[in-house]
Amino acid sequence: MINFSNKVALVTGGSRGIGAATVKAIVAAGGTVVIHYGSNKKAAELLAAEVGSDQCDMVRCDLSKSGAATTLWRDAIAWKGKIDIVVNNAGIFLAEKCDGSDEDWQNLWQRTLQVNLIAAADLCREAINHWQKEGIGGSIVNVASRAAFRGDSPDHWSYAASKGAIISLTKTLARAYSAKGIYTYAVAPGFVLTDMALAEFELDPTLRDRVVGEIPYGDIAPASDIANAICFLASGLVTHATGQTIDVNGASYVR
């Protein structure tokens, strides 16, 4: 049984979608959570009210800014004086046109890599340095994507590249720090049924059928499926799986 009693987790992008589902799952298992959000304070407040304000704290941070993850870590750890689990869930999915302007190309690549990869790496660094200084262990779960393995659409080079790098980062940290009780894992979702997905379906009534058509399972994964996988890895029940990735994509990509 998963038990997060006396554990404090930091979940980036925690106010909506996979992040919000993860917050709920951790609190349901007895943990407390620092909910990071970028701009949607209202969503964070509604989630905090749902799980209980005594079970969570909210921290705003724009991870598109260089060095922001360092500030996030310091603000997050100030709440309880510790962080036991880091879930790097925050991410963006921007489209860059191969034949677009050089300026747009550079800006979109830099923004995507900053949020999806560099901020996550910075947060891992902060956590690992802290845990080693204190002589304690901890768990990191990085949210990647099936795009890390199969690639993505012609307009999403940077997204696929950033998620592929997250997988390599996860493996590197597992190899480097598992002997010190610091365990690092990844979860690679396919298409997930979130508010953002529902908004896209409203814009294109044919999109859902097309997405489901490529999923052998026959439906889109709920955010709770990914949250449950994250909690399983972070629970301490499978520490020898450090460095591994769990795919949650309805068999739309099987490795």
Beta strands, then each sheet from edge to edge (+ up, - down):
strand 1: 8-11
strand 2: 32-37
strand 3: 56-60
strand 4: 85-88
strand 5: 138-143
strand 6: 182-189
strand 7: 192-193
strand 8: 221-222
strand 9: 245-248
sheet 1: 3+ 2+ 1+ 4+ 5+ 6+ 9+
sheet 2: 7+ 8+
end
